[in-house]
Every structure is written in structure tokens, then in C-alpha cells.
């Protein structure tokens, strides 16, 4: 059984993969962890947070989602990232 969402599902959009144009902007902004050298493993959490924020801000309507808990937005951004790279587990959930 799925845990109940904190915010009604109708407020949080369905995840989708980024388009190539969006992904190129994401990469150019230096937010894609796949293209970032990590000199300190502690920086990985910061990079992940910045990547998720970029996705919510540029792929979805961040203003409309301003009152959605971060845990739900992080889940949406993570699923978007995984779908962009074609990870099958993202589409199953």
C-alpha cells in the first residue's frame, strides 16, 4: 500500500522525462551530477539538492508548487531525472 501523499496528487504533476533541450540547459547550468566531478563526497548532497531545485524550477511550475512539501518535490524531481536517463525503475513507480 502506497503511503498517503501529504498534498493531494492533483496538485503535484505527473513526472516526465526532460526534453533534449531541457536536458542540455540542465547540463549547461552545471546541475547534472553525471557531468560533475565530485572532489568531496559531501558535495554530492548539495549537488543533488541543486539539481532537484533546478528541475522543479525549470521543468515544472515552481510557483504553483510553492506550498508542496519538499519531500514530495524531491521525489518528483528524482523521478524526472531517472526518466530522462531511461531508468526503467522510474517508470514502474
N, C-alpha and C positions, 0 to 999 in steps of 0.2 A: 504494500500500500504506500502510495506517494505521500510524503508529508504535506500538509495543507500549506498553501502559499500564504505569506503574510499579507500580500496585496492581491486583490482579485486578478486572475490571469488575464482578464480583458484589458487591464492597464499595461501589462508587460507584453510587448510584441513578441511574436514568434521569432526565434533565432533564424538567421540566414547567413549564407556564406557571403564574404565580401566579393565585390566585382574585382576584376583585374585592376581597374582604375583606382578603386578604393584601396586595394592591397598595395599598389605602387605608392600611394600617398602615405599609407601606414608605414611602409618600409622607409620611404624618404624622410619621414619625421623621426626616424631612428627608434621606433617603438616596437618593431618586430624582434622578439627575443631570438628568433632563428638567425638573425643577421647582426647580432650584437656580441661583441667579445665581453665575457664576464671575467673581470680580473679578481673580483671578490664575490664569493657565493652569496654574501649578504645583500649584494646589489640586485640579485635575481628577484627578490620580493618587491623591491622598488620598481624595477623594470616591468614586472608583471602588473603591478598596480597602475603604472603609467600607461601600459598597453591597454588594459581594460578600460581606463578612463578615456583614452583616445577612441576606442571602438564605440563606447556609449555616446560620446560627444559627436563623432563624425558619421556613424552608421545609423544611429537611432536618434530620436528626438529627445535630446538630453533634458531640455526644459520641461517637457511633458512627464519625464521620469524623475523629476527632482525629489519627489516625496517617496519614491520606491526605496526600500531598504537596500543598502549596498550589497548585502549578501545575494540578493536576487539579481541585481545588476551585474555583479561579478560572474554569476552563473550564466547569465545571458551572453556576456562578453566572451567568456571561456568557450561556450558552445559555438559562438560565431567564429572564433579563432580556429577551433578544431574543424568546423565545417569548411572553412576556407582552405584548409590543407587536406581536406578529404578524408579525415579520420572517421572510419565507419562507426565507432562507438558514439560519436556526437549525434549521428542521425538516429540511433536506436533509442536514445533517452528522450 
